[in-house]
Amino acid sequence: MPDTYRKWVLDRPMVDDVLTPDQFALKEAPIPELEAGQALIRVKLINIHSATRARIANGATKPGDTDYSNYACAEVLKSRDKTFKEGDVIACQAGWQDHQVVSSESASVGYGAPSELVKALNGANSQWNYVFRPAMVKAWPSDVLMEMFGTSGMTAYFGLRECGPITPGDAVAVAGASGSVGSIAVQLAKAAGAYVVGFAGGVDRCRWVVETLGADQCLDYRADDFAAQLATAFPNGIDVFSDGVGGQLTETVMAEMNPFSRLFSFGGAAAFYADRLAAPAAQRPSLRRNFGISETVEAALKAKRMRSECWIVDEFYDERLKAEGDLSRLMRRGVVKPVNTVVDGFENLPSAIVGLYANPRAGKLQVRFEPEA
Ligand SMILES: NC(=O)c1ccc[n+]([C@@H]2O[C@H](COP(=O)([O-])OP(=O)(O)OC[C@H]3O[C@@H](n4cnc5c(N)ncnc54)[C@H](OP(=O)(O)O)[C@@H]3O)[C@@H](O)[C@H]2O)c1
């Protein structure tokens, strides 16, 4: 049992919204004695989320802090907690650290409270903290557990279901098709028999979306004639738009949406990846505005009587086990493949976070702290 743990903290604030590896500092500290209701975990892998830089910019992560909002896979080493037992492999929120004391009583970091159903299913007060079933741990490594059964796979799964059923007659557009949620949404829509067109940044990434994910076409959203390419790619209009990007792209795509079509908005990646981050709003904007549903988009939705889904995925986490089962079956049949980029080594965490904003990658970016057996 270790006596100390290692933790990366933000050492200095960002300058001009640019993150560099030397802005992080490594600390070592003693592992505290467990109190009743607590468990000690060893973090195996964490997902790096695209909001990391925005959380630093808006002060949610301050110099001296680690960011406790990461979704992680961990093993319970020692426990005095009612839910997390020694030897369990769990999903939880964790800091940039290799060991952590957690509790099933803790609330989520950065999100609202879960429903009573989710609390009962998880045996925890956070939607993101739960024990993986042993069969799942046996079947899938931690990177797949946290990608396909983390928010990426779950968002694509519930998003298309709520916009569904997706039928072979549907023409589906997927923004961020090379990204974490989009790469799975493309595959699920293809598995349902739909005509699928992804959007990605640059020719190489577009080719990858077609060749690896099986999209019918992929358009470079940066192309000057993107709007014209969009109209050509969808001669009969768009029936479903899966959008985790927002911004100008969403407004452009609205022109090709069919009457009574379905818009699924789940994120605003364009704002997270912009060179300059928007100043924090004086008033908290709504989820719809954060996810790219501007007043112009609202007007288009109304004019074309479109259906619009917009939520945080934990709204459906009482159905998590069913989704895990369905996605497992699709992966076993080879219909859907996990898409992720794993950086190995706890020491590489700062460069991985910086790389999220600087280097192209496929699917979810994850850092695996130690090699898996
Ligand atoms: N509602 C929920 O429960 C939920 C769940 C999961 C994620 N999210 C949110 O959904 C968003 C996407 O998540 P993710 O994990 O899929 O992100 P991701 O893996 O970082 O992918 C984002 C994609 O957005 C594309 N992109 C970036 N800037 C763009 C722009 N200006 N125009 C068009 N495309 C742009 C990038 O494409 P290229 O690299 O090809 O340029 C990238 O592939 C994030 O905001 C995340 O916070 C919400």
The ligand as a Tripos MOL2 file, in Angstrom:
@<TRIPOS>MOLECULE
LIG
   48    52     1     0     0
SMALL
NO_CHARGES

@<TRIPOS>ATOM
      1 N1        -24.1270   16.7060  -23.2220 N.am      1 LIG1
      2 C1        -23.3150   15.7700  -22.7750 C.2       1 LIG1
      3 O1        -23.6540   14.9780  -21.8990 O.2       1 LIG1
      4 C2        -21.9410   15.6540  -23.3610 C.ar      1 LIG1
      5 C3        -21.2810   14.4270  -23.3880 C.ar      1 LIG1
      6 C4        -20.0360   14.3450  -24.0100 C.ar      1 LIG1
      7 C5        -19.4620   15.4930  -24.5580 C.ar      1 LIG1
      8 N2        -20.1210   16.6810  -24.4690 N.ar      1 LIG1
      9 C6        -19.5910   17.9000  -25.0950 C.3       1 LIG1
     10 O2        -19.7020   17.7260  -26.4930 O.3       1 LIG1
     11 C7        -18.6570   18.3820  -27.1730 C.3       1 LIG1
     12 C8        -17.9370   17.4090  -28.0610 C.3       1 LIG1
     13 O3        -17.4150   16.3930  -27.2210 O.3       1 LIG1
     14 P1        -16.3490   15.3590  -27.7310 P.3       1 LIG1
     15 O4        -15.9110   14.6300  -26.5280 O.co2     1 LIG1
     16 O5        -16.8420   14.6120  -28.8920 O.co2     1 LIG1
     17 O6        -15.1980   16.3630  -28.1840 O.3       1 LIG1
     18 P2        -13.8520   16.1130  -28.9750 P.3       1 LIG1
     19 O7        -13.4490   14.6830  -28.9710 O.co2     1 LIG1
     20 O8        -12.9000   17.1120  -28.4630 O.co2     1 LIG1
     21 O9        -14.2560   16.4550  -30.4770 O.3       1 LIG1
     22 C9        -14.6420   17.7370  -30.8400 C.3       1 LIG1
     23 C10       -14.5810   17.8660  -32.3450 C.3       1 LIG1
     24 O10       -15.0070   19.1640  -32.6770 O.3       1 LIG1
     25 C11       -14.4050   19.5390  -33.8890 C.3       1 LIG1
     26 N3        -14.2780   21.0020  -33.8870 N.ar      1 LIG1
     27 C12       -13.5470   21.7850  -33.0790 C.ar      1 LIG1
     28 N4        -13.7300   23.0860  -33.3940 N.ar      1 LIG1
     29 C13       -14.5930   23.1090  -34.4380 C.ar      1 LIG1
     30 C14       -15.1660   24.1560  -35.2210 C.ar      1 LIG1
     31 N5        -14.8810   25.4510  -35.0010 N.pl3     1 LIG1
     32 N6        -16.0420   23.8060  -36.1930 N.ar      1 LIG1
     33 C15       -16.3180   22.5210  -36.4520 C.ar      1 LIG1
     34 N7        -15.8010   21.4760  -35.7490 N.ar      1 LIG1
     35 C16       -14.9430   21.7860  -34.7520 C.ar      1 LIG1
     36 C17       -13.0430   18.8450  -33.9300 C.3       1 LIG1
     37 O11       -12.8780   18.3650  -35.2470 O.3       1 LIG1
     38 P3        -11.4430   18.2980  -35.9870 P.3       1 LIG1
     39 O12       -10.4430   17.8450  -34.9290 O.co2     1 LIG1
     40 O13       -11.6320   17.2910  -37.0590 O.co2     1 LIG1
     41 O14       -11.1460   19.6800  -36.4650 O.co2     1 LIG1
     42 C18       -13.2000   17.6950  -32.9220 C.3       1 LIG1
     43 O15       -13.1660   16.4350  -33.5500 O.3       1 LIG1
     44 C19       -17.7810   18.9940  -26.0830 C.3       1 LIG1
     45 O16       -18.1950   20.3280  -25.9570 O.3       1 LIG1
     46 C20       -18.1360   18.1960  -24.8370 C.3       1 LIG1
     47 O17       -17.9710   18.9520  -23.6680 O.3       1 LIG1
     48 C21       -21.3500   16.7700  -23.8970 C.ar      1 LIG1
@<TRIPOS>BOND
     1     1     2 1
     2     2     3 2
     3     2     4 1
     4     4     5 ar
     5     4    48 ar
     6     5     6 ar
     7     6     7 ar
     8     7     8 ar
     9     8     9 1
    10     8    48 ar
    11     9    10 1
    12     9    46 1
    13    10    11 1
    14    11    12 1
    15    11    44 1
    16    12    13 1
    17    13    14 1
    18    14    15 2
    19    14    16 1
    20    14    17 1
    21    17    18 1
    22    18    19 2
    23    18    20 1
    24    18    21 1
    25    21    22 1
    26    22    23 1
    27    23    24 1
    28    23    42 1
    29    24    25 1
    30    25    26 1
    31    25    36 1
    32    26    27 ar
    33    26    35 ar
    34    27    28 ar
    35    28    29 ar
    36    29    30 ar
    37    29    35 ar
    38    30    31 1
    39    30    32 ar
    40    32    33 ar
    41    33    34 ar
    42    34    35 ar
    43    36    37 1
    44    36    42 1
    45    37    38 1
    46    38    39 2
    47    38    40 1
    48    38    41 1
    49    42    43 1
    50    44    45 1
    51    44    46 1
    52    46    47 1
@<TRIPOS>SUBSTRUCTURE
     1 LIG1         1 GROUP 0 **** ****
